[in-house]
Amino acid sequence: MQPINKMRAEFISKSVNESFARVVVASFVAQADPTIDILADIRTAVSEAVTNAIIHGYEENEGVITIECLLYADHVEITVEDSGKGIEDIEKAKTPLYTSRPELERSGMGFTVMETFMDSLTVESTPGKGTKIHMTKQLKNR
Amino acid sequence: MDVRFKRDGTTLIVSIDGEIDHHTSRILKDRIDSKFIMEPVKNMIIDLARVTFMDSAGIGLIMGRMKRVSSVGGKMSIRHPKPEIIKILKMSNVDKLISKEA
């Protein structure tokens, strides 16, 4: 199956770009006319993935984050990638309420939110090289 | 993002306007905490009526403020969250703080 549209966005890991990333992805996906609820779920998941890259991937230093969206007739595939420090133990990182940086007052719910709000989540990570978060969401489930 | 404060007896009412993410939550945290220390209050109500977006950073923000309020023996509650925000509050059991009164 061929995507009907594709986009790629690249930006530096500044926290102010979290809202930029949400807006870019939501307006791209909006052309498929999904429900407001589906769009809200996607915005939230993208926000979590980008925040993860900023805080954990780059530890709030400057780096590049890439988002790629493949839009199909009935679903969207979103990849958020960083070239940061990577995740040693992905299963542990996904545990609800676990946070590797408790000093930041984070809830430890990032991956749980991505898993709950999207239909699928795959995390690939190589320590020292970076992390790639791949998520999919059905757009027409009525 | 904007935040407004009102005092009702010993309760600080915090009304947040806009989006709560990792970026804005750091600013909100500082502004709320300094107001909470300055005012003669011990309870806190966070009004989410005008919050248009919230991710897990908002959960961290609420849980952190709850700890602070509990440490002085106060009560914490949340009011007027929109349905999409209730969804994320429920995931971490923070929804039990939602006040029943209008």
gemmi code that builds the backbone of each chain (N, CA, C; Angstrom):
import gemmi

chains = {
    "A": [
        ("MET", (0.844, -1.199, 0.000), (0.000, 0.000, 0.000), (0.882, 1.253, 0.000)),
        ("GLN", (0.560, 2.168, -0.882), (1.310, 3.413, -0.986), (0.670, 4.500, -0.127)),
        ("PRO", (1.496, 5.301, 0.557), (0.891, 6.423, 1.280), (0.313, 7.448, 0.308)),
        ("ILE", (-0.748, 8.116, 0.732), (-1.325, 9.154, -0.128), (-0.609, 10.481, 0.047)),
        ("ASN", (0.118, 10.602, 1.158), (0.892, 11.827, 1.363), (1.986, 11.545, 2.397)),
        ("LYS", (3.014, 12.356, 2.355), (4.179, 12.142, 3.218), (4.713, 13.483, 3.670)),
        ("MET", (5.255, 13.559, 4.862), (5.949, 14.786, 5.246), (7.067, 14.460, 6.220)),
        ("ARG", (8.039, 15.358, 6.257), (9.163, 15.185, 7.145), (9.495, 16.557, 7.720)),
        ("ALA", (9.643, 16.639, 9.014), (9.970, 17.918, 9.644), (11.180, 17.720, 10.545)),
        ("GLU", (12.054, 18.693, 10.540), (13.270, 18.613, 11.342), (13.400, 19.902, 12.137)),
        ("PHE", (13.700, 19.775, 13.415), (13.833, 20.980, 14.241), (14.777, 20.676, 15.394)),
        ("ILE", (15.277, 21.711, 16.046), (16.191, 21.458, 17.161), (15.397, 21.221, 18.444)),
        ("SER", (16.080, 20.580, 19.391), (15.409, 20.062, 20.580), (15.147, 21.124, 21.643)),
        ("LYS", (14.457, 22.174, 21.257), (14.060, 23.200, 22.228), (12.638, 22.881, 22.678)),
        ("SER", (12.377, 23.058, 23.991), (11.059, 22.666, 24.502), (9.926, 23.477, 23.871)),
        ("VAL", (10.237, 24.675, 23.402), (9.204, 25.492, 22.765), (8.722, 24.819, 21.464)),
        ("ASN", (9.536, 23.919, 20.908), (9.145, 23.207, 19.692), (8.188, 22.042, 19.941)),
        ("GLU", (7.888, 21.744, 21.210), (6.903, 20.685, 21.488), (5.545, 21.073, 20.897)),
        ("SER", (5.149, 22.319, 21.087), (3.850, 22.733, 20.536), (3.922, 22.860, 19.017)),
        ("PHE", (5.079, 23.278, 18.506), (5.268, 23.340, 17.048), (5.059, 21.952, 16.426)),
        ("ALA", (5.666, 20.931, 17.039), (5.564, 19.560, 16.519), (4.109, 19.080, 16.514)),
        ("ARG", (3.380, 19.386, 17.573), (1.966, 18.967, 17.645), (1.135, 19.611, 16.550)),
        ("VAL", (1.386, 20.909, 16.352), (0.609, 21.650, 15.361), (0.905, 21.141, 13.954)),
        ("VAL", (2.194, 20.911, 13.668), (2.598, 20.451, 12.335), (1.952, 19.100, 12.017)),
        ("VAL", (2.066, 18.158, 12.947), (1.525, 16.815, 12.699), (-0.004, 16.871, 12.604)),
        ("ALA", (-0.638, 17.603, 13.511), (-2.104, 17.668, 13.498), (-2.622, 18.296, 12.213)),
        ("SER", (-1.955, 19.344, 11.733), (-2.491, 19.965, 10.516), (-2.236, 19.087, 9.291)),
        ("PHE", (-1.152, 18.302, 9.330), (-0.905, 17.363, 8.225), (-1.972, 16.257, 8.213)),
        ("VAL", (-2.233, 15.684, 9.396), (-3.189, 14.572, 9.491), (-4.625, 15.057, 9.244)),
        ("ALA", (-4.899, 16.328, 9.539), (-6.259, 16.880, 9.409), (-6.814, 16.749, 7.989)),
        ("GLN", (-5.931, 16.677, 6.990), (-6.411, 16.562, 5.608), (-7.160, 15.251, 5.364)),
        ("ALA", (-6.946, 14.242, 6.237), (-7.668, 12.974, 6.106), (-9.025, 13.035, 6.805)),
        ("ASP", (-9.335, 14.195, 7.385), (-10.610, 14.438, 8.039), (-10.935, 13.466, 9.175)),
        ("PRO", (-9.999, 13.255, 10.097), (-10.289, 12.373, 11.238), (-11.206, 13.076, 12.244)),
        ("THR", (-11.718, 12.328, 13.219), (-12.547, 12.955, 14.252), (-11.654, 13.812, 15.154)),
        ("ILE", (-12.276, 14.715, 15.879), (-11.536, 15.593, 16.793), (-10.832, 14.767, 17.872)),
        ("ASP", (-11.493, 13.690, 18.315), (-10.901, 12.820, 19.343), (-9.621, 12.156, 18.849)),
        ("ILE", (-9.656, 11.666, 17.616), (-8.475, 11.006, 17.050), (-7.336, 12.012, 16.921)),
        ("LEU", (-7.656, 13.199, 16.465), (-6.647, 14.246, 16.307), (-6.043, 14.638, 17.672)),
        ("ALA", (-6.890, 14.695, 18.683), (-6.421, 15.030, 20.035), (-5.469, 13.950, 20.554)),
        ("ASP", (-5.793, 12.684, 20.295), (-4.925, 11.579, 20.713), (-3.555, 11.678, 20.036)),
        ("ILE", (-3.555, 11.995, 18.747), (-2.301, 12.099, 17.994), (-1.451, 13.257, 18.532)),
        ("ARG", (-2.073, 14.390, 18.779), (-1.339, 15.550, 19.317), (-0.658, 15.191, 20.631)),
        ("THR", (-1.408, 14.483, 21.481), (-0.858, 14.134, 22.800), (0.333, 13.182, 22.644)),
        ("ALA", (0.178, 12.162, 21.802), (1.251, 11.176, 21.627), (2.512, 11.819, 21.028)),
        ("VAL", (2.323, 12.716, 20.062), (3.466, 13.400, 19.449), (4.182, 14.262, 20.491)),
        ("SER", (3.402, 14.931, 21.309), (3.973, 15.767, 22.355), (4.843, 14.936, 23.306)),
        ("GLU", (4.350, 13.750, 23.673), (5.110, 12.867, 24.568), (6.414, 12.401, 23.907)),
        ("ALA", (6.325, 12.019, 22.644), (7.508, 11.494, 21.953), (8.584, 12.577, 21.803)),
        ("VAL", (8.152, 13.786, 21.449), (9.108, 14.884, 21.262), (9.712, 15.295, 22.624)),
        ("THR", (8.882, 15.336, 23.650), (9.380, 15.670, 24.992), (10.414, 14.640, 25.441)),
        ("ASN", (10.130, 13.386, 25.143), (11.055, 12.310, 25.482), (12.439, 12.536, 24.835)),
        ("ALA", (12.414, 12.927, 23.564), (13.676, 13.185, 22.850), (14.426, 14.364, 23.483)),
        ("ILE", (13.698, 15.401, 23.868), (14.323, 16.604, 24.437), (14.924, 16.322, 25.825)),
        ("ILE", (14.115, 15.689, 26.681), (14.548, 15.505, 28.068), (15.521, 14.341, 28.217)),
        ("HIS", (15.169, 13.207, 27.596), (15.963, 12.002, 27.828), (16.999, 11.768, 26.733)),
        ("GLY", (16.577, 11.934, 25.463), (17.513, 11.716, 24.360), (18.677, 12.699, 24.430)),
        ("TYR", (18.344, 13.972, 24.470), (19.383, 15.011, 24.453), (19.669, 15.604, 25.832)),
        ("GLU", (18.966, 15.163, 26.844), (19.141, 15.693, 28.210), (19.183, 17.210, 28.223)),
        ("GLU", (18.283, 17.786, 27.458), (18.090, 19.232, 27.354), (19.272, 19.981, 26.719)),
        ("ASN", (20.151, 19.242, 26.041), (21.170, 19.894, 25.221), (20.630, 19.975, 23.798)),
        ("GLU", (21.353, 20.699, 22.936), (20.821, 20.883, 21.597), (21.110, 19.694, 20.695)),
        ("GLY", (20.085, 19.259, 19.997), (20.210, 18.177, 19.023), (19.094, 18.318, 18.011)),
        ("VAL", (19.071, 17.396, 17.049), (18.050, 17.484, 16.008), (17.001, 16.391, 16.205)),
        ("ILE", (15.745, 16.778, 16.079), (14.637, 15.831, 16.159), (13.964, 15.803, 14.788)),
        ("THR", (13.690, 14.600, 14.309), (13.029, 14.460, 13.015), (11.686, 13.769, 13.199)),
        ("ILE", (10.682, 14.310, 12.564), (9.360, 13.660, 12.566), (9.012, 13.319, 11.131)),
        ("GLU", (8.575, 12.092, 10.928), (8.124, 11.705, 9.599), (6.704, 11.177, 9.709)),
        ("CYS", (5.842, 11.618, 8.802), (4.455, 11.123, 8.795), (4.135, 10.533, 7.441)),
        ("LEU", (3.596, 9.337, 7.451), (3.100, 8.709, 6.238), (1.589, 8.599, 6.392)),
        ("LEU", (0.889, 9.257, 5.488), (-0.569, 9.267, 5.584), (-1.159, 8.285, 4.574)),
        ("TYR", (-1.923, 7.339, 5.077), (-2.616, 6.365, 4.218), (-4.101, 6.677, 4.250)),
        ("ALA", (-4.860, 5.998, 3.400), (-6.298, 6.260, 3.318), (-6.977, 6.088, 4.681)),
        ("ASP", (-6.543, 5.087, 5.444), (-7.260, 4.793, 6.694), (-6.420, 4.922, 7.958)),
        ("HIS", (-5.117, 5.179, 7.818), (-4.299, 5.314, 9.033), (-3.092, 6.217, 8.796)),
        ("VAL", (-2.422, 6.568, 9.878), (-1.212, 7.383, 9.773), (-0.083, 6.683, 10.523)),
        ("GLU", (1.118, 6.792, 9.983), (2.306, 6.264, 10.656), (3.203, 7.443, 10.988)),
        ("ILE", (3.590, 7.546, 12.238), (4.395, 8.690, 12.690), (5.680, 8.170, 13.323)),
        ("THR", (6.816, 8.711, 12.877), (8.098, 8.333, 13.465), (8.765, 9.573, 14.041)),
        ("VAL", (9.167, 9.474, 15.290), (9.880, 10.585, 15.936), (11.270, 10.061, 16.281)),
        ("GLU", (12.289, 10.722, 15.737), (13.640, 10.192, 15.864), (14.615, 11.218, 16.424)),
        ("ASP", (15.500, 10.770, 17.322), (16.571, 11.649, 17.800), (17.897, 10.910, 17.718)),
        ("SER", (18.985, 11.665, 17.759), (20.321, 11.050, 17.753), (20.971, 11.282, 19.112)),
        ("GLY", (20.175, 11.131, 20.150), (20.653, 11.372, 21.504), (21.275, 10.151, 22.140)),
        ("LYS", (21.152, 10.076, 23.473), (21.909, 9.049, 24.180), (21.282, 7.653, 24.144)),
        ("GLY", (20.040, 7.566, 23.687), (19.403, 6.255, 23.595), (18.878, 5.764, 24.925)),
        ("ILE", (18.147, 4.648, 24.861), (17.534, 4.081, 26.067), (18.176, 2.714, 26.310)),
        ("GLU", (18.729, 2.514, 27.513), (19.387, 1.240, 27.854), (18.367, 0.112, 27.936)),
        ("ASP", (17.294, 0.381, 28.678), (16.309, -0.666, 28.941), (14.921, -0.151, 28.558)),
        ("ILE", (14.485, -0.504, 27.345), (13.222, 0.032, 26.823), (12.034, -0.431, 27.662)),
        ("GLU", (12.026, -1.691, 28.077), (10.904, -2.203, 28.874), (10.741, -1.421, 30.184)),
        ("LYS", (11.878, -1.132, 30.804), (11.852, -0.369, 32.060), (11.331, 1.055, 31.798)),
        ("ALA", (11.792, 1.648, 30.689), (11.358, 3.007, 30.355), (9.853, 3.070, 30.130)),
        ("LYS", (9.287, 1.962, 29.646), (7.851, 1.931, 29.348), (6.989, 1.690, 30.590)),
        ("THR", (7.595, 1.272, 31.702), (6.827, 0.972, 32.910), (6.103, 2.220, 33.401)),
        ("PRO", (4.765, 2.125, 33.597), (4.045, 3.301, 34.098), (4.663, 3.828, 35.390)),
        ("LEU", (4.754, 5.128, 35.486), (5.271, 5.867, 36.641), (6.791, 5.813, 36.810)),
        ("TYR", (7.484, 5.012, 35.959), (8.943, 4.993, 36.051), (9.506, 6.258, 35.391)),
        ("THR", (10.429, 6.916, 36.060), (11.151, 8.005, 35.408), (12.627, 7.904, 35.764)),
        ("SER", (13.471, 8.116, 34.760), (14.910, 8.054, 35.016), (15.409, 9.364, 35.623)),
        ("ARG", (14.540, 10.393, 35.598), (14.963, 11.693, 36.128), (13.925, 12.245, 37.106)),
        ("PRO", (13.832, 11.630, 38.299), (12.810, 12.051, 39.274), (12.935, 13.518, 39.687)),
        ("GLU", (14.124, 14.089, 39.558), (14.340, 15.491, 39.971), (13.532, 16.461, 39.095)),
        ("LEU", (13.059, 16.016, 37.941), (12.351, 16.911, 37.033), (10.840, 16.955, 37.293)),
        ("GLU", (10.380, 16.239, 38.294), (8.955, 16.206, 38.601), (8.140, 15.736, 37.399)),
        ("ARG", (8.623, 14.700, 36.746), (7.890, 14.121, 35.625), (6.986, 13.018, 36.174)),
        ("SER", (5.922, 12.726, 35.444), (4.984, 11.728, 35.957), (5.410, 10.302, 35.629)),
        ("GLY", (6.319, 10.127, 34.678), (6.707, 8.779, 34.277), (5.648, 8.087, 33.439)),
        ("MET", (4.779, 8.884, 32.817), (3.663, 8.313, 32.065), (3.820, 8.459, 30.552)),
        ("GLY", (4.943, 8.977, 30.090), (5.129, 9.270, 28.664), (4.812, 8.105, 27.737)),
        ("PHE", (5.501, 6.973, 27.920), (5.279, 5.833, 27.030), (3.892, 5.230, 27.225)),
        ("THR", (3.385, 5.253, 28.468), (2.037, 4.727, 28.736), (0.998, 5.553, 27.969)),
        ("VAL", (1.192, 6.869, 27.942), (0.271, 7.732, 27.196), (0.350, 7.415, 25.701)),
        ("MET", (1.569, 7.296, 25.169), (1.725, 6.968, 23.737), (1.047, 5.641, 23.417)),
        ("GLU", (1.257, 4.639, 24.272), (0.656, 3.317, 24.050), (-0.868, 3.364, 24.124)),
        ("THR", (-1.395, 4.136, 25.047), (-2.850, 4.197, 25.240), (-3.528, 5.001, 24.143)),
        ("PHE", (-2.896, 6.098, 23.718), (-3.546, 7.005, 22.778), (-3.370, 6.590, 21.317)),
        ("MET", (-2.369, 5.733, 21.036), (-2.153, 5.300, 19.660), (-2.526, 3.822, 19.538)),
        ("ASP", (-2.598, 3.311, 18.295), (-2.970, 1.902, 18.107), (-1.757, 0.992, 18.206)),
        ("SER", (-0.575, 1.506, 17.831), (0.625, 0.697, 18.025), (1.807, 1.597, 18.341)),
        ("LEU", (2.753, 1.035, 19.065), (3.959, 1.778, 19.448), (5.154, 0.835, 19.381)),
        ("THR", (6.188, 1.252, 18.657), (7.415, 0.468, 18.615), (8.555, 1.412, 18.964)),
        ("VAL", (9.433, 0.975, 19.839), (10.574, 1.809, 20.218), (11.847, 1.069, 19.845)),
        ("GLU", (12.678, 1.736, 19.038), (13.989, 1.169, 18.710), (15.009, 2.129, 19.276)),
        ("SER", (15.999, 1.596, 19.975), (16.972, 2.497, 20.551), (18.332, 1.825, 20.656)),
        ("THR", (19.370, 2.584, 20.367), (20.724, 2.089, 20.532), (21.441, 3.055, 21.467)),
        ("PRO", (21.873, 2.569, 22.639), (22.583, 3.477, 23.550), (23.750, 4.178, 22.835)),
        ("GLY", (23.812, 5.477, 23.007), (24.858, 6.275, 22.376), (24.534, 6.725, 20.963)),
        ("LYS", (23.504, 6.147, 20.353), (23.173, 6.475, 18.957), (21.855, 7.231, 18.801)),
        ("GLY", (20.868, 6.851, 19.598), (19.590, 7.542, 19.482), (18.390, 6.636, 19.613)),
        ("THR", (17.223, 7.254, 19.468), (15.955, 6.543, 19.670), (14.994, 6.872, 18.545)),
        ("LYS", (14.255, 5.844, 18.134), (13.241, 6.014, 17.097), (11.926, 5.480, 17.649)),
        ("ILE", (10.933, 6.352, 17.724), (9.615, 5.950, 18.209), (8.677, 5.914, 17.012)),
        ("HIS", (8.080, 4.745, 16.801), (7.196, 4.566, 15.653), (5.784, 4.301, 16.169)),
        ("MET", (4.826, 5.102, 15.700), (3.451, 4.951, 16.188), (2.486, 4.937, 15.008)),
        ("THR", (1.391, 4.196, 15.156), (0.359, 4.226, 14.118), (-1.002, 4.514, 14.761)),
        ("LYS", (-1.883, 5.079, 13.945), (-3.238, 5.368, 14.428), (-4.226, 5.209, 13.277)),
        ("GLN", (-5.275, 4.450, 13.527), (-6.370, 4.326, 12.553), (-7.104, 5.658, 12.496)),
        ("LEU", (-7.456, 6.093, 11.298), (-8.124, 7.387, 11.181), (-9.614, 7.244, 10.929)),
        ("LYS", (-9.986, 6.096, 10.388), (-11.413, 5.885, 10.097), (-11.860, 4.646, 10.837)),
        ("ASN", (-12.373, 4.843, 12.056), (-12.829, 3.663, 12.790), (-14.320, 3.719, 13.078)),
        ("ARG", (-15.028, 4.403, 12.205), (-16.484, 4.448, 12.401), (-17.154, 3.425, 11.498)),
    ],
    "B": [
        ("MET", (0.101, 30.520, 26.887), (-0.261, 30.033, 28.216), (-0.263, 31.201, 29.207)),
        ("ASP", (-1.264, 31.207, 30.056), (-1.362, 32.262, 31.056), (-1.923, 31.629, 32.340)),
        ("VAL", (-1.609, 32.238, 33.471), (-2.151, 31.716, 34.726), (-2.623, 32.885, 35.584)),
        ("ARG", (-3.820, 32.722, 36.179), (-4.369, 33.761, 37.039), (-4.658, 33.178, 38.425)),
        ("PHE", (-4.535, 34.028, 39.428), (-4.731, 33.564, 40.806), (-5.833, 34.339, 41.492)),
        ("LYS", (-6.558, 33.635, 42.357), (-7.579, 34.268, 43.177), (-7.502, 33.585, 44.526)),
        ("ARG", (-7.776, 34.343, 45.590), (-7.761, 33.708, 46.906), (-9.170, 33.698, 47.472)),
        ("ASP", (-9.562, 32.533, 47.985), (-10.870, 32.400, 48.614), (-10.614, 31.812, 49.998)),
        ("GLY", (-10.561, 32.682, 51.020), (-10.205, 32.232, 52.367), (-8.788, 31.685, 52.364)),
        ("THR", (-8.643, 30.417, 52.761), (-7.302, 29.820, 52.785), (-7.047, 28.967, 51.543)),
        ("THR", (-7.865, 29.208, 50.502), (-7.699, 28.425, 49.274), (-7.180, 29.301, 48.135)),
        ("LEU", (-6.155, 28.814, 47.467), (-5.629, 29.511, 46.285), (-6.274, 28.887, 45.046)),
        ("ILE", (-6.961, 29.716, 44.266), (-7.576, 29.217, 43.034), (-6.663, 29.594, 41.865)),
        ("VAL", (-6.197, 28.572, 41.171), (-5.246, 28.745, 40.081), (-5.978, 28.469, 38.766)),
        ("SER", (-6.152, 29.488, 37.924), (-6.827, 29.283, 36.638), (-5.801, 29.331, 35.523)),
        ("ILE", (-5.681, 28.201, 34.829), (-4.686, 28.099, 33.755), (-5.399, 28.257, 32.417)),
        ("ASP", (-4.752, 28.994, 31.526), (-5.327, 29.302, 30.226), (-4.305, 28.863, 29.163)),
        ("GLY", (-4.692, 27.969, 28.266), (-3.782, 27.561, 27.190), (-3.361, 26.111, 27.276)),
        ("GLU", (-2.114, 25.833, 26.875), (-1.649, 24.457, 26.766), (-0.665, 24.103, 27.883)),
        ("ILE", (-0.801, 22.888, 28.428), (0.152, 22.422, 29.441), (0.982, 21.294, 28.844)),
        ("ASP", (2.251, 21.582, 28.599), (3.191, 20.548, 28.151), (4.469, 20.718, 28.970)),
        ("HIS", (5.523, 19.999, 28.597), (6.774, 20.088, 29.335), (7.304, 21.521, 29.362)),
        ("HIS", (7.189, 22.214, 28.227), (7.682, 23.592, 28.117), (6.930, 24.534, 29.066)),
        ("THR", (5.596, 24.546, 28.974), (4.835, 25.500, 29.789), (4.739, 25.069, 31.256)),
        ("SER", (4.830, 23.747, 31.523), (4.668, 23.292, 32.905), (5.787, 23.798, 33.813)),
        ("ARG", (6.970, 24.010, 33.248), (8.078, 24.520, 34.077), (7.818, 25.952, 34.515)),
        ("ILE", (7.235, 26.727, 33.610), (6.914, 28.123, 33.927), (5.762, 28.151, 34.942)),
        ("LEU", (4.746, 27.311, 34.681), (3.585, 27.243, 35.572), (3.983, 26.846, 36.984)),
        ("LYS", (4.850, 25.855, 37.071), (5.305, 25.341, 38.362), (5.910, 26.473, 39.201)),
        ("ASP", (6.806, 27.251, 38.618), (7.453, 28.345, 39.342), (6.447, 29.405, 39.781)),
        ("ARG", (5.535, 29.755, 38.866), (4.570, 30.815, 39.195), (3.588, 30.365, 40.267)),
        ("ILE", (3.134, 29.116, 40.176), (2.171, 28.611, 41.167), (2.841, 28.475, 42.537)),
        ("ASP", (4.049, 27.903, 42.549), (4.735, 27.676, 43.829), (5.050, 28.983, 44.540)),
        ("SER", (5.480, 30.010, 43.800), (5.828, 31.251, 44.491), (4.567, 31.928, 45.027)),
        ("LYS", (3.452, 31.829, 44.296), (2.197, 32.400, 44.786), (1.721, 31.650, 46.031)),
        ("PHE", (1.873, 30.334, 46.009), (1.413, 29.510, 47.135), (2.188, 29.832, 48.411)),
        ("ILE", (3.452, 30.172, 48.257), (4.282, 30.524, 49.420), (3.931, 31.928, 49.932)),
        ("MET", (3.685, 32.851, 48.998), (3.439, 34.248, 49.355), (2.091, 34.484, 50.040)),
        ("GLU", (1.075, 33.778, 49.594), (-0.282, 34.011, 50.103), (-0.556, 33.189, 51.369)),
        ("PRO", (-1.426, 33.692, 52.259), (-1.764, 32.934, 53.473), (-2.789, 31.823, 53.170)),
        ("VAL", (-2.378, 30.843, 52.402), (-3.289, 29.770, 51.973), (-2.706, 28.411, 52.309)),
        ("LYS", (-3.574, 27.404, 52.367), (-3.068, 26.040, 52.508), (-3.718, 25.063, 51.530)),
        ("ASN", (-4.864, 25.451, 50.951), (-5.527, 24.589, 49.965), (-5.324, 25.151, 48.563)),
        ("MET", (-5.520, 24.270, 47.574), (-5.367, 24.740, 46.192), (-6.428, 24.114, 45.299)),
        ("ILE", (-7.017, 24.947, 44.449), (-7.923, 24.449, 43.406), (-7.284, 24.826, 42.068)),
        ("ILE", (-7.103, 23.854, 41.207), (-6.592, 24.157, 39.867), (-7.762, 24.095, 38.901)),
        ("ASP", (-8.059, 25.234, 38.286), (-9.173, 25.310, 37.344), (-8.645, 25.108, 35.924)),
        ("LEU", (-9.144, 24.025, 35.281), (-8.641, 23.666, 33.952), (-9.616, 24.045, 32.831)),
        ("ALA", (-10.631, 24.854, 33.150), (-11.671, 25.182, 32.164), (-11.097, 25.716, 30.849)),
        ("ARG", (-10.035, 26.502, 30.942), (-9.484, 27.118, 29.735), (-8.232, 26.413, 29.212)),
        ("VAL", (-8.015, 25.190, 29.682), (-6.854, 24.433, 29.193), (-7.263, 23.665, 27.945)),
        ("THR", (-6.589, 23.945, 26.840), (-6.971, 23.367, 25.550), (-6.154, 22.134, 25.202)),
        ("PHE", (-5.049, 21.918, 25.913), (-4.214, 20.742, 25.653), (-3.447, 20.423, 26.926)),
        ("MET", (-3.326, 19.120, 27.219), (-2.494, 18.718, 28.351), (-1.912, 17.341, 28.072)),
        ("ASP", (-0.606, 17.184, 28.250), (-0.012, 15.851, 28.137), (0.478, 15.421, 29.518)),
        ("SER", (1.345, 14.416, 29.590), (1.710, 13.877, 30.901), (2.491, 14.876, 31.759)),
        ("ALA", (3.005, 15.944, 31.138), (3.664, 16.990, 31.922), (2.668, 17.631, 32.889)),
        ("GLY", (1.403, 17.684, 32.473), (0.354, 18.234, 33.331), (0.109, 17.344, 34.542)),
        ("ILE", (0.219, 16.036, 34.341), (0.065, 15.099, 35.459), (1.194, 15.344, 36.461)),
        ("GLY", (2.417, 15.495, 35.955), (3.570, 15.777, 36.811), (3.368, 17.077, 37.578)),
        ("LEU", (2.840, 18.080, 36.883), (2.595, 19.385, 37.499), (1.564, 19.257, 38.640)),
        ("ILE", (0.483, 18.549, 38.376), (-0.575, 18.404, 39.388), (-0.077, 17.570, 40.574)),
        ("MET", (0.620, 16.452, 40.280), (1.103, 15.603, 41.371), (2.118, 16.345, 42.245)),
        ("GLY", (2.954, 17.150, 41.621), (3.949, 17.932, 42.360), (3.307, 18.966, 43.268)),
        ("ARG", (2.246, 19.635, 42.747), (1.554, 20.654, 43.555), (0.797, 19.973, 44.699)),
        ("MET", (0.256, 18.765, 44.414), (-0.485, 18.036, 45.446), (0.436, 17.699, 46.621)),
        ("LYS", (1.653, 17.306, 46.309), (2.644, 16.987, 47.357), (2.900, 18.202, 48.243)),
        ("ARG", (3.043, 19.343, 47.579), (3.310, 20.593, 48.279), (2.154, 20.983, 49.197)),
        ("VAL", (0.939, 20.879, 48.658), (-0.260, 21.230, 49.418), (-0.427, 20.266, 50.599)),
        ("SER", (-0.216, 18.965, 50.354), (-0.340, 17.967, 51.436), (0.682, 18.213, 52.533)),
        ("SER", (1.867, 18.696, 52.148), (2.926, 18.896, 53.136), (2.577, 19.984, 54.155)),
        ("VAL", (1.627, 20.866, 53.805), (1.196, 21.869, 54.790), (-0.200, 21.521, 55.329)),
        ("GLY", (-0.632, 20.282, 55.094), (-1.916, 19.813, 55.616), (-3.123, 20.329, 54.852)),
        ("GLY", (-2.905, 20.815, 53.637), (-4.009, 21.360, 52.848), (-4.660, 20.338, 51.934)),
        ("LYS", (-5.715, 20.795, 51.249), (-6.450, 19.934, 50.320), (-6.292, 20.470, 48.912)),
        ("MET", (-6.215, 19.527, 47.982), (-5.999, 19.917, 46.589), (-7.143, 19.390, 45.742)),
        ("SER", (-7.636, 20.193, 44.823), (-8.625, 19.674, 43.879), (-8.472, 20.318, 42.505)),
        ("ILE", (-9.140, 19.661, 41.545), (-9.082, 20.116, 40.152), (-10.524, 20.377, 39.741)),
        ("ARG", (-10.762, 21.400, 38.937), (-12.129, 21.545, 38.442), (-12.189, 21.920, 36.957)),
        ("HIS", (-13.356, 21.595, 36.382), (-13.697, 21.924, 34.998), (-12.776, 21.386, 33.898)),
        ("PRO", (-12.219, 20.170, 34.024), (-11.396, 19.687, 32.906), (-12.265, 19.297, 31.708)),
        ("LYS", (-11.777, 19.542, 30.515), (-12.482, 19.129, 29.295), (-12.354, 17.603, 29.149)),
        ("PRO", (-13.275, 16.973, 28.391), (-13.264, 15.501, 28.270), (-11.914, 14.911, 27.861)),
        ("GLU", (-11.219, 15.539, 26.891), (-9.946, 14.957, 26.436), (-8.873, 15.052, 27.522)),
        ("ILE", (-9.070, 15.981, 28.446), (-8.118, 16.115, 29.545), (-8.455, 15.123, 30.662)),
        ("ILE", (-9.748, 14.831, 30.822), (-10.151, 13.816, 31.808), (-9.511, 12.476, 31.447)),
        ("LYS", (-9.421, 12.195, 30.147), (-8.826, 10.935, 29.672), (-7.407, 10.753, 30.212)),
        ("ILE", (-6.614, 11.808, 30.155), (-5.223, 11.694, 30.626), (-5.166, 11.731, 32.163)),
        ("LEU", (-6.084, 12.437, 32.792), (-6.117, 12.471, 34.264), (-6.450, 11.079, 34.817)),
        ("LYS", (-7.344, 10.374, 34.125), (-7.776, 9.044, 34.566), (-6.649, 8.032, 34.526)),
        ("MET", (-5.762, 8.179, 33.554), (-4.673, 7.217, 33.390), (-3.778, 7.134, 34.608)),
        ("SER", (-3.706, 8.230, 35.358), (-2.792, 8.232, 36.494), (-3.544, 8.411, 37.805)),
        ("ASN", (-4.884, 8.175, 37.759), (-5.703, 8.279, 38.967), (-5.792, 9.684, 39.542)),
        ("VAL", (-5.307, 10.670, 38.801), (-5.382, 12.053, 39.275), (-6.825, 12.547, 39.169)),
        ("ASP", (-7.650, 11.818, 38.402), (-9.044, 12.233, 38.219), (-9.840, 12.207, 39.528)),
        ("LYS", (-9.318, 11.495, 40.548), (-10.030, 11.488, 41.834), (-9.988, 12.863, 42.506)),
        ("LEU", (-9.140, 13.746, 42.027), (-9.060, 15.110, 42.576), (-10.108, 16.054, 41.974)),
        ("ILE", (-10.821, 15.582, 40.928), (-11.791, 16.456, 40.282), (-12.945, 16.730, 41.237)),
        ("SER", (-13.217, 17.996, 41.489), (-14.271, 18.327, 42.456), (-15.631, 18.162, 41.799)),
        ("LYS", (-16.587, 17.713, 42.604), (-17.918, 17.390, 42.092), (-18.766, 18.645, 41.876)),
        ("GLU", (-18.570, 19.658, 42.723), (-19.420, 20.863, 42.603), (-19.073, 21.640, 41.339)),
        ("ALA", (-20.041, 22.394, 40.831), (-19.861, 23.110, 39.576), (-18.893, 24.275, 39.715)),
    ],
}
model = gemmi.Model(1)
for chain_id, residues in chains.items():
    chain = gemmi.Chain(chain_id)
    for i, (resn, *xyz) in enumerate(residues, 1):
        res = gemmi.Residue()
        res.name, res.seqid = resn, gemmi.SeqId(i, " ")
        for name, pos in zip(("N", "CA", "C"), xyz):
            atom = gemmi.Atom()
            atom.name, atom.element = name, gemmi.Element(name[0])
            atom.pos, atom.b_iso = gemmi.Position(*pos), 0.0
            res.add_atom(atom)
        chain.add_residue(res)
    model.add_chain(chain)
structure = gemmi.Structure()
structure.add_model(model)
structure.setup_entities()
